[in-house]
Amino acid sequence: MDTTTDALAFWDDVYATRPAASGPQPNVRLAETVPDLPPGDALDLGCGEGGDTLALARLGWRVTAVDISTVAVDRLATLARSYGLGDRVTAARVDLHASFPPGRFDLVSAHYLHTPYTLDRAAVLRSAAHALRPGGLLLVVDHGSTAPWSWNQDPDHHFPSPREVAAGIGLAPDTWRIERADTPRRTATGPDGRTAEVTDHVLLIRRTA
């Protein structure tokens, strides 16, 4: 199989073996960021089953939600319709290794965009930054530690800091400004109900021009 087929099979299996999400449950770092923002057009990269997407749509955002997993995207589309949010949510299967969604956005959210398969994350996040309208925000939230339920249990895995991620994207400081780069901790709940303290690496970039 080629890389795309392998990655699709892997992520479809990840979601197919989990219970389907029951409703909008946004990630903590998104919930911290959006309350004071006027609704506009948002892009959710690696949307999964769409807790962030549905929460944004409920706040009045028009959301393009993309993921490589057909299972995840289909579940999100069904949930959006069941909550009467189908007109605000466009869910599509996209392999970010091969293409980037078209459009201009006021917010791009990339939560835990990690994969064991080939993905030039820096290029994806660079494309995301360039897809922002002036004044728009790019929110990148990465794992800063390994949860017990994570698919990646490599004890020697390096978690790049927010500043390292920003340096890798390589954005011109006269056009994009870093507004947040920190490593907060939180108590997380896994798919099986277990809890653990984990670290997030949070990077928030605004397009200023």
C-alpha positions as CSV (number, residue, x, y, z in Angstrom):
1,M,0.0,0.0,0.0
2,D,1.1,3.6,-0.5
3,T,1.5,6.1,2.3
4,T,-2.0,7.6,1.8
5,T,-3.7,4.2,1.9
6,D,-1.7,3.2,5.0
7,A,-2.5,6.5,6.8
8,L,-6.2,6.3,5.8
9,A,-6.5,2.7,7.1
10,F,-4.7,3.6,10.3
11,W,-6.8,6.6,11.2
12,D,-10.1,4.9,10.1
13,D,-9.2,2.1,12.5
14,V,-8.4,4.5,15.3
15,Y,-11.9,6.1,15.0
16,A,-13.8,2.9,14.2
17,T,-12.6,1.3,17.4
18,R,-13.7,4.3,19.5
19,P,-17.3,4.9,20.6
20,A,-18.8,7.7,18.5
21,A,-18.7,11.1,20.0
22,S,-22.0,12.2,21.5
23,G,-21.8,16.0,21.1
24,P,-19.7,19.2,20.9
25,Q,-16.8,18.8,23.3
26,P,-14.2,21.4,22.3
27,N,-10.6,21.1,23.2
28,V,-9.6,23.3,26.2
29,R,-7.2,25.5,24.3
30,L,-9.8,26.3,21.7
31,A,-12.3,27.1,24.3
32,E,-9.8,29.5,25.9
33,T,-9.2,31.3,22.6
34,V,-12.5,31.9,20.8
35,P,-15.0,33.4,23.3
36,D,-14.0,37.0,22.5
37,L,-13.6,36.5,18.7
38,P,-16.3,37.6,16.3
39,P,-17.6,34.6,14.3
40,G,-16.3,34.3,10.8
41,D,-14.8,31.5,8.7
42,A,-12.8,28.8,10.4
43,L,-10.7,25.9,9.2
44,D,-10.3,22.8,11.5
45,L,-7.3,20.8,10.4
46,G,-7.3,17.2,11.5
47,C,-10.8,17.7,12.9
48,G,-11.4,14.1,14.0
49,E,-15.1,13.7,15.0
50,G,-15.4,17.4,15.3
51,G,-15.8,18.6,18.9
52,D,-14.1,21.8,18.0
53,T,-15.9,22.2,14.7
54,L,-19.3,21.8,16.3
55,A,-18.5,24.1,19.2
56,L,-17.4,26.8,16.7
57,A,-20.5,26.3,14.6
58,R,-22.7,26.7,17.6
59,L,-21.0,30.1,18.2
60,G,-21.9,31.2,14.7
61,W,-18.7,30.3,12.8
62,R,-18.8,28.8,9.3
63,V,-16.4,25.9,9.6
64,T,-14.5,23.8,7.0
65,A,-13.4,20.7,8.8
66,V,-11.0,18.3,7.2
67,D,-9.4,14.9,8.3
68,I,-7.8,12.0,6.5
69,S,-10.2,9.6,8.1
70,T,-13.5,8.9,6.3
71,V,-14.9,7.4,9.5
72,A,-14.3,10.6,11.4
73,V,-15.5,12.9,8.7
74,D,-18.7,10.9,8.2
75,R,-19.4,10.9,11.9
76,L,-18.9,14.7,12.1
77,A,-21.2,15.3,9.1
78,T,-23.9,13.2,10.8
79,L,-23.5,15.0,14.1
80,A,-23.6,18.5,12.5
81,R,-26.9,17.6,10.8
82,S,-28.4,16.2,14.0
83,Y,-27.6,19.4,15.8
84,G,-29.1,21.6,13.0
85,L,-25.6,22.9,12.1
86,G,-25.2,21.3,8.7
87,D,-25.4,24.7,7.0
88,R,-22.4,25.9,9.0
89,V,-20.2,22.9,8.6
90,T,-18.4,21.6,5.6
91,A,-16.8,18.3,6.4
92,A,-14.4,16.8,3.9
93,R,-11.8,14.0,3.7
94,V,-8.4,15.6,2.9
95,D,-4.9,14.2,3.0
96,L,-2.8,17.1,4.1
97,H,0.3,15.3,2.9
98,A,-1.1,15.7,-0.7
99,S,-3.2,18.9,-0.6
100,F,-4.5,21.8,1.4
101,P,-8.1,23.1,1.6
102,P,-8.8,26.2,-0.5
103,G,-10.3,29.3,1.0
104,R,-9.5,32.3,3.3
105,F,-10.1,32.1,7.0
106,D,-10.3,34.2,10.2
107,L,-9.3,31.2,12.3
108,V,-7.3,28.1,11.6
109,S,-7.2,25.5,14.3
110,A,-4.7,22.6,14.3
111,H,-5.1,20.5,17.4
112,Y,-2.8,17.5,17.9
113,L,-1.9,17.3,14.2
114,H,0.5,14.3,14.8
115,T,0.7,11.1,12.7
116,P,3.1,8.2,12.4
117,Y,2.9,8.7,8.6
118,T,4.7,11.1,6.3
119,L,3.4,14.7,6.8
120,D,5.4,17.9,6.4
121,R,3.8,19.7,9.3
122,A,5.8,22.9,8.8
123,A,4.5,23.2,5.3
124,V,0.9,22.5,6.3
125,L,1.1,25.1,9.1
126,R,2.8,27.6,6.7
127,S,-0.1,27.1,4.3
128,A,-2.5,27.6,7.1
129,A,-0.9,30.9,8.1
130,H,-1.0,32.1,4.5
131,A,-4.7,31.2,4.3
132,L,-5.5,33.6,7.1
133,R,-7.2,36.9,6.4
134,P,-5.4,40.0,8.0
135,G,-6.2,39.9,11.7
136,G,-6.8,36.1,11.6
137,L,-5.4,33.6,14.0
138,L,-3.6,30.3,13.7
139,L,-3.9,28.2,16.8
140,V,-1.6,25.2,17.0
141,V,-1.9,22.9,20.0
142,D,0.5,20.0,20.2
143,H,1.1,17.2,22.7
144,G,3.9,18.0,25.1
145,S,3.8,14.7,26.9
146,T,2.5,11.2,26.3
147,A,-0.9,10.1,27.6
148,P,-1.4,6.5,28.6
149,W,-3.9,6.0,25.8
150,S,-1.8,7.7,23.1
151,W,-0.9,5.7,19.9
152,N,2.7,7.0,20.3
153,Q,4.3,5.5,23.4
154,D,7.9,6.1,22.4
155,P,9.7,7.2,25.6
156,D,12.4,9.0,23.6
157,H,10.0,11.0,21.5
158,H,10.9,14.7,21.3
159,F,8.0,17.1,21.7
160,P,9.0,20.4,19.9
161,S,8.4,23.5,22.0
162,P,6.0,26.2,20.7
163,R,8.9,28.4,19.8
164,E,10.6,25.5,17.9
165,V,7.3,24.9,15.9
166,A,7.2,28.6,15.1
167,A,10.8,28.6,13.9
168,G,10.0,25.6,11.7
169,I,7.1,27.4,10.1
170,G,9.4,30.3,9.3
171,L,6.9,33.2,9.0
172,A,8.0,36.8,8.4
173,P,7.6,38.7,11.7
174,D,6.4,41.8,9.9
175,T,3.3,39.9,8.7
176,W,2.7,37.3,11.4
177,R,3.0,37.9,15.2
178,I,3.3,35.3,17.9
179,E,0.7,36.1,20.6
180,R,1.0,33.0,22.8
181,A,3.7,30.3,23.1
182,D,3.5,28.3,26.4
183,T,3.2,24.8,27.8
184,P,0.2,24.6,30.2
185,R,-0.8,21.4,31.9
186,R,-4.3,19.9,32.3
187,T,-6.1,16.8,33.4
188,A,-7.2,14.9,30.3
189,T,-9.7,12.1,29.8
190,G,-9.0,9.3,27.3
191,P,-11.4,7.4,25.1
192,D,-11.8,4.7,27.8
193,G,-12.5,7.1,30.6
194,R,-9.1,7.1,32.2
195,T,-7.6,10.4,33.3
196,A,-4.0,11.7,33.3
197,E,-2.2,15.0,33.7
198,V,-0.7,16.0,30.3
199,T,1.2,19.0,28.9
200,D,0.0,21.0,25.9
201,H,2.3,23.0,23.7
202,V,0.3,26.1,22.6
203,L,1.2,28.4,19.8
204,L,-1.1,31.3,18.7
205,I,-0.1,33.4,15.7
206,R,-1.9,36.4,14.3
207,R,-1.6,37.6,10.7
208,T,-1.1,41.4,11.0
209,A,-1.0,42.3,7.4
